[in-house]
Amino acid sequence: MYTQAMDTMARESGAKLEKVLSPDEQRLQERFDARIDAGDFIEAKDWMPENYRKTLLRQISQHAHSEIVGMLPEGNWIGRAPTLKRKAILLAKVQDEGGHGLYLYAAAETLGQSRDEMLGALHSGKAKYSSIFNYPTLTWADIGVIGWLVDGAAIMNQVPICRCSYAPYARAMIRICREESFHQRQGYDSLLVMMQNGTPAQKAMVQDAVDRWWWPCLMMFGPPDDQSPNSAQGMRWGIKRVSNDTLRQKFVDATVQQAQVLGVTLPDPDLKWNEARGQHDFGTIDWDEFWRVVGGDGPVNRERLGARVKAWDDGAWVREAALAHARRQQTKKEAA
Protein backbone atom coordinates (compact mmCIF):
# COMPACT_ATOMS: atom_id res chain seq x y z
CA MET A 1 0.00 0.00 0.00
CA TYR A 2 1.19 2.35 -1.18
CA THR A 3 -0.39 5.38 0.47
CA GLN A 4 1.54 8.48 1.43
CA ALA A 5 -1.03 11.06 0.34
CA MET A 6 -2.12 12.38 3.71
CA ASP A 7 1.49 12.68 4.84
CA THR A 8 2.79 14.61 1.82
CA MET A 9 -0.26 16.82 1.26
CA ALA A 10 0.44 19.64 3.71
CA ARG A 11 4.10 20.02 2.80
CA GLU A 12 3.26 20.48 -0.87
CA SER A 13 0.04 22.50 -0.76
CA GLY A 14 0.35 24.51 2.46
CA ALA A 15 -2.26 25.15 5.13
CA LYS A 16 -5.87 25.92 4.18
CA LEU A 17 -8.23 28.33 5.93
CA GLU A 18 -11.10 26.74 7.85
CA LYS A 19 -14.52 27.19 6.27
CA VAL A 20 -17.20 28.86 8.37
CA LEU A 21 -20.17 26.47 8.61
CA SER A 22 -23.81 27.49 8.36
CA PRO A 23 -26.19 26.28 11.12
CA ASP A 24 -27.43 23.44 8.89
CA GLU A 25 -23.89 22.45 8.00
CA GLN A 26 -22.94 22.56 11.67
CA ARG A 27 -25.72 20.10 12.51
CA LEU A 28 -24.63 17.81 9.69
CA GLN A 29 -21.03 18.08 10.89
CA GLU A 30 -22.04 17.13 14.43
CA ARG A 31 -24.01 14.15 13.15
CA PHE A 32 -21.05 13.08 11.01
CA ASP A 33 -18.65 13.41 13.96
CA ALA A 34 -20.97 11.30 16.11
CA ARG A 35 -21.04 8.56 13.48
CA ILE A 36 -17.26 8.59 13.24
CA ASP A 37 -16.97 8.40 17.04
CA ALA A 38 -19.40 5.47 17.05
CA GLY A 39 -17.29 3.61 14.48
CA ASP A 40 -19.95 3.77 11.75
CA PHE A 41 -19.08 3.40 8.08
CA ILE A 42 -19.74 6.36 5.77
CA GLU A 43 -21.28 5.50 2.40
CA ALA A 44 -20.98 7.51 -0.81
CA LYS A 45 -24.58 8.79 -0.51
CA ASP A 46 -24.06 10.07 3.03
CA TRP A 47 -23.25 13.67 3.88
CA MET A 48 -19.56 14.23 4.60
CA PRO A 49 -17.35 17.30 5.22
CA GLU A 50 -15.66 18.59 2.10
CA ASN A 51 -12.19 18.17 3.60
CA TYR A 52 -13.00 14.53 4.43
CA ARG A 53 -14.11 13.96 0.83
CA LYS A 54 -11.03 15.67 -0.62
CA THR A 55 -8.66 13.79 1.68
CA LEU A 56 -10.24 10.47 0.73
CA LEU A 57 -10.20 11.30 -2.96
CA ARG A 58 -6.54 12.26 -2.79
CA GLN A 59 -5.55 9.16 -0.84
CA ILE A 60 -7.62 6.61 -2.76
CA SER A 61 -6.70 7.97 -6.19
CA GLN A 62 -3.01 8.09 -5.30
CA HIS A 63 -3.27 4.56 -3.93
CA ALA A 64 -4.79 3.52 -7.27
CA HIS A 65 -2.00 5.31 -9.15
CA SER A 66 0.54 3.40 -7.05
CA GLU A 67 -0.99 0.06 -7.97
CA ILE A 68 -0.91 0.92 -11.67
CA VAL A 69 2.59 2.39 -11.67
CA GLY A 70 3.66 -0.55 -9.49
CA MET A 71 3.03 -2.88 -12.42
CA LEU A 72 5.95 -1.35 -14.31
CA PRO A 73 9.04 -2.51 -12.35
CA GLU A 74 7.76 -6.10 -12.28
CA GLY A 75 6.18 -6.18 -15.74
CA ASN A 76 9.62 -5.45 -17.13
CA TRP A 77 10.73 -8.89 -15.88
CA ILE A 78 7.88 -11.10 -17.14
CA GLY A 79 9.76 -12.00 -20.31
CA ARG A 80 13.01 -12.58 -18.39
CA ALA A 81 11.73 -14.76 -15.54
CA PRO A 82 14.06 -17.75 -15.05
CA THR A 83 11.41 -20.51 -15.28
CA LEU A 84 7.92 -20.98 -16.69
CA LYS A 85 6.58 -21.27 -13.12
CA ARG A 86 8.06 -17.92 -12.11
CA LYS A 87 6.82 -16.34 -15.32
CA ALA A 88 3.26 -17.51 -14.64
CA ILE A 89 3.40 -16.33 -11.02
CA LEU A 90 4.72 -12.91 -11.99
CA LEU A 91 2.20 -12.53 -14.79
CA ALA A 92 -0.63 -13.30 -12.37
CA LYS A 93 0.76 -10.87 -9.82
CA VAL A 94 1.02 -7.98 -12.28
CA GLN A 95 -2.54 -8.73 -13.40
CA ASP A 96 -3.64 -8.56 -9.76
CA GLU A 97 -2.04 -5.15 -9.35
CA GLY A 98 -3.94 -3.87 -12.37
CA GLY A 99 -7.14 -5.15 -10.80
CA HIS A 100 -6.32 -3.41 -7.53
CA GLY A 101 -5.95 -0.15 -9.38
CA LEU A 102 -9.38 -0.63 -10.98
CA TYR A 103 -11.04 -1.39 -7.62
CA LEU A 104 -9.54 1.75 -6.16
CA TYR A 105 -10.37 4.01 -9.10
CA ALA A 106 -13.96 2.78 -8.82
CA ALA A 107 -13.99 3.60 -5.09
CA ALA A 108 -12.53 7.05 -5.77
CA GLU A 109 -15.16 7.75 -8.45
CA THR A 110 -17.87 7.46 -5.77
CA LEU A 111 -16.44 10.69 -4.35
CA GLY A 112 -17.30 12.66 -7.47
CA GLN A 113 -14.22 12.66 -9.69
CA SER A 114 -13.97 10.81 -12.99
CA ARG A 115 -11.27 8.29 -13.76
CA ASP A 116 -10.08 10.42 -16.69
CA GLU A 117 -9.60 13.36 -14.33
CA MET A 118 -7.62 11.24 -11.89
CA LEU A 119 -5.40 9.84 -14.63
CA GLY A 120 -4.94 13.32 -16.04
CA ALA A 121 -3.61 14.44 -12.65
CA LEU A 122 -1.21 11.48 -12.60
CA HIS A 123 0.08 12.08 -16.12
CA SER A 124 0.59 15.80 -15.52
CA GLY A 125 2.60 15.10 -12.37
CA LYS A 126 0.04 16.80 -10.14
CA ALA A 127 -0.96 13.56 -8.39
CA LYS A 128 1.63 11.44 -6.61
CA TYR A 129 2.13 7.72 -6.21
CA SER A 130 4.21 5.71 -3.75
CA SER A 131 7.87 6.72 -3.75
CA ILE A 132 8.95 3.06 -3.72
CA PHE A 133 8.20 2.63 -7.41
CA ASN A 134 10.76 5.22 -8.39
CA TYR A 135 13.61 2.77 -7.81
CA PRO A 136 14.89 0.45 -10.58
CA THR A 137 14.67 -3.34 -10.68
CA LEU A 138 18.22 -4.30 -11.64
CA THR A 139 18.16 -8.10 -11.20
CA TRP A 140 15.72 -10.98 -10.83
CA ALA A 141 16.32 -10.88 -7.07
CA ASP A 142 14.71 -7.42 -7.01
CA ILE A 143 11.40 -9.05 -8.01
CA GLY A 144 11.55 -11.37 -5.02
CA VAL A 145 12.50 -8.52 -2.69
CA ILE A 146 9.59 -6.43 -3.98
CA GLY A 147 7.27 -9.29 -3.13
CA TRP A 148 8.81 -9.85 0.30
CA LEU A 149 9.60 -6.32 1.50
CA VAL A 150 7.55 -3.92 -0.63
CA ASP A 151 4.37 -5.99 -0.55
CA GLY A 152 5.06 -6.87 3.08
CA ALA A 153 5.17 -3.17 3.94
CA ALA A 154 2.07 -2.63 1.83
CA ILE A 155 0.15 -5.29 3.76
CA MET A 156 1.22 -3.74 7.06
CA ASN A 157 -0.13 -0.41 5.80
CA GLN A 158 -3.26 -1.75 4.13
CA VAL A 159 -4.77 -4.14 6.66
CA PRO A 160 -5.89 -1.27 8.96
CA ILE A 161 -7.57 0.39 5.98
CA CYS A 162 -10.00 -2.55 5.84
CA ARG A 163 -11.56 -0.70 8.80
CA CYS A 164 -11.46 2.71 7.11
CA SER A 165 -14.49 4.82 7.93
CA TYR A 166 -15.30 5.23 4.22
CA ALA A 167 -17.08 2.00 3.33
CA PRO A 168 -16.30 1.77 -0.43
CA TYR A 169 -12.56 2.07 0.32
CA ALA A 170 -12.75 -0.44 3.18
CA ARG A 171 -14.58 -2.99 1.02
CA ALA A 172 -12.06 -2.67 -1.80
CA MET A 173 -9.19 -3.18 0.65
CA ILE A 174 -10.50 -6.52 1.94
CA ARG A 175 -9.96 -8.25 -1.39
CA ILE A 176 -6.77 -6.34 -2.12
CA CYS A 177 -5.21 -7.42 1.17
CA ARG A 178 -6.04 -11.06 0.54
CA GLU A 179 -4.27 -10.94 -2.80
CA GLU A 180 -1.32 -8.94 -1.46
CA SER A 181 -0.68 -11.66 1.12
CA PHE A 182 -0.10 -14.11 -1.74
CA HIS A 183 2.23 -11.61 -3.41
CA GLN A 184 4.31 -11.37 -0.26
CA ARG A 185 4.53 -15.15 0.05
CA GLN A 186 5.59 -15.70 -3.55
CA GLY A 187 8.33 -13.10 -3.21
CA TYR A 188 9.64 -14.70 -0.04
CA ASP A 189 9.48 -18.16 -1.61
CA SER A 190 11.45 -16.97 -4.63
CA LEU A 191 14.19 -15.59 -2.40
CA LEU A 192 14.19 -18.70 -0.20
CA VAL A 193 14.82 -20.91 -3.22
CA MET A 194 17.78 -18.78 -4.26
CA MET A 195 19.22 -18.60 -0.75
CA GLN A 196 18.85 -22.33 -0.02
CA ASN A 197 19.59 -23.83 -3.43
CA GLY A 198 21.29 -21.05 -5.37
CA THR A 199 24.86 -20.43 -6.37
CA PRO A 200 27.08 -18.02 -4.42
CA ALA A 201 26.43 -15.46 -7.16
CA GLN A 202 22.67 -15.83 -6.75
CA LYS A 203 22.91 -15.48 -2.97
CA ALA A 204 25.02 -12.36 -3.41
CA MET A 205 22.40 -11.03 -5.84
CA VAL A 206 19.69 -11.46 -3.19
CA GLN A 207 21.76 -9.69 -0.55
CA ASP A 208 22.47 -6.81 -2.93
CA ALA A 209 18.76 -6.41 -3.65
CA VAL A 210 17.93 -6.38 0.07
CA ASP A 211 20.62 -3.74 0.63
CA ARG A 212 19.09 -1.48 -2.02
CA TRP A 213 15.39 -1.87 -1.11
CA TRP A 214 15.46 -1.92 2.69
CA TRP A 215 15.57 1.82 3.40
CA PRO A 216 13.09 2.83 0.66
CA CYS A 217 10.70 0.25 2.13
CA LEU A 218 10.93 1.90 5.55
CA MET A 219 10.13 5.21 3.87
CA MET A 220 6.90 3.72 2.48
CA PHE A 221 5.15 4.30 5.81
CA GLY A 222 5.54 8.04 5.43
CA PRO A 223 7.45 10.59 7.52
CA PRO A 224 7.73 10.39 11.33
CA ASP A 225 4.57 11.07 13.30
CA ASP A 226 5.87 14.42 14.56
CA GLN A 227 6.35 15.52 10.93
CA SER A 228 2.95 14.25 9.70
CA PRO A 229 0.35 16.84 10.74
CA ASN A 230 -2.32 15.31 8.49
CA SER A 231 -2.02 11.87 10.08
CA ALA A 232 -3.72 13.09 13.25
CA GLN A 233 -6.74 14.35 11.30
CA GLY A 234 -6.82 11.16 9.24
CA MET A 235 -6.92 9.11 12.43
CA ARG A 236 -9.59 11.37 13.89
CA TRP A 237 -11.76 10.68 10.83
CA GLY A 238 -11.05 6.95 10.91
CA ILE A 239 -9.38 7.01 7.49
CA LYS A 240 -6.06 6.10 9.05
CA ARG A 241 -6.12 3.67 11.98
CA VAL A 242 -2.47 3.29 12.97
CA SER A 243 0.31 5.90 12.99
CA ASN A 244 3.28 5.87 10.60
CA ASP A 245 5.87 5.13 13.27
CA THR A 246 3.82 2.32 14.81
CA LEU A 247 3.39 0.61 11.45
CA ARG A 248 7.08 1.05 10.62
CA GLN A 249 8.09 -0.49 13.95
CA LYS A 250 5.77 -3.47 13.43
CA PHE A 251 7.25 -4.02 9.97
CA VAL A 252 10.82 -3.96 11.26
CA ASP A 253 10.04 -6.36 14.10
CA ALA A 254 8.34 -8.83 11.75
CA THR A 255 10.96 -8.61 9.02
CA VAL A 256 14.01 -9.21 11.21
CA GLN A 257 12.90 -12.77 11.94
CA GLN A 258 12.08 -13.43 8.29
CA ALA A 259 15.52 -12.18 7.26
CA GLN A 260 17.14 -14.58 9.72
CA VAL A 261 15.29 -17.52 8.16
CA LEU A 262 16.31 -16.38 4.67
CA GLY A 263 19.92 -15.94 5.71
CA VAL A 264 20.23 -12.32 4.60
CA THR A 265 21.55 -9.35 6.54
CA LEU A 266 19.45 -6.21 6.81
CA PRO A 267 21.68 -3.22 5.93
CA ASP A 268 21.45 -1.36 9.23
CA PRO A 269 24.35 -1.50 11.71
CA ASP A 270 22.11 0.10 14.36
CA LEU A 271 19.47 -2.64 14.12
CA LYS A 272 19.30 -4.50 17.44
CA TRP A 273 16.77 -5.87 19.92
CA ASN A 274 15.83 -3.52 22.75
CA GLU A 275 14.87 -5.67 25.71
CA ALA A 276 13.38 -2.77 27.65
CA ARG A 277 11.04 -1.74 24.81
CA GLY A 278 10.39 -5.27 23.59
CA GLN A 279 11.07 -4.01 20.06
CA HIS A 280 13.97 -3.49 17.67
CA ASP A 281 15.91 -0.27 17.55
CA PHE A 282 16.91 0.76 14.03
CA GLY A 283 18.92 3.46 12.33
CA THR A 284 17.98 6.91 11.05
CA ILE A 285 16.11 7.11 7.76
CA ASP A 286 17.32 9.57 5.13
CA TRP A 287 14.22 11.75 4.90
CA ASP A 288 15.92 14.13 2.48
CA GLU A 289 16.04 11.27 -0.01
CA PHE A 290 12.38 10.51 0.63
CA TRP A 291 11.27 14.06 -0.11
CA ARG A 292 13.51 14.23 -3.20
CA VAL A 293 11.87 11.11 -4.62
CA VAL A 294 8.34 12.28 -3.72
CA GLY A 295 9.18 15.58 -5.40
CA GLY A 296 10.08 13.85 -8.67
CA ASP A 297 13.86 13.47 -8.38
CA GLY A 298 14.15 9.73 -7.76
CA PRO A 299 16.28 7.30 -9.77
CA VAL A 300 13.53 6.50 -12.32
CA ASN A 301 10.69 8.99 -11.66
CA ARG A 302 10.74 10.31 -15.21
CA GLU A 303 10.89 6.84 -16.76
CA ARG A 304 7.94 5.59 -14.73
CA LEU A 305 5.72 8.56 -15.53
CA GLY A 306 6.82 8.55 -19.16
CA ALA A 307 5.88 4.88 -19.49
CA ARG A 308 2.41 5.53 -18.07
CA VAL A 309 1.78 8.48 -20.39
CA LYS A 310 2.95 6.48 -23.41
CA ALA A 311 0.69 3.55 -22.49
CA TRP A 312 -2.27 5.93 -22.18
CA ASP A 313 -1.56 7.56 -25.53
CA ASP A 314 -0.96 4.23 -27.29
CA GLY A 315 -4.26 2.90 -25.94
CA ALA A 316 -6.36 5.80 -27.19
CA TRP A 317 -7.65 3.79 -30.16
CA VAL A 318 -8.86 1.00 -27.87
CA ARG A 319 -10.84 3.43 -25.72
CA GLU A 320 -12.31 5.09 -28.80
CA ALA A 321 -13.30 1.72 -30.29
CA ALA A 322 -14.91 0.61 -27.03
CA LEU A 323 -16.92 3.82 -26.80
CA ALA A 324 -18.00 3.53 -30.45
CA HIS A 325 -19.13 -0.06 -29.85
CA ALA A 326 -21.06 0.98 -26.73
CA ARG A 327 -22.79 3.74 -28.68
CA ARG A 328 -23.79 1.29 -31.46
CA GLN A 329 -25.14 -1.17 -28.91
CA GLN A 330 -27.16 1.57 -27.24
CA THR A 331 -28.55 2.72 -30.62
CA LYS A 332 -29.62 -0.87 -31.46
CA LYS A 333 -31.25 -1.22 -28.05
CA GLU A 334 -33.21 2.00 -28.45
CA ALA A 335 -34.30 1.05 -31.99
CA ALA A 336 -35.54 -2.40 -30.96
Disulfide bonds with the S-S distance in Angstrom:
none
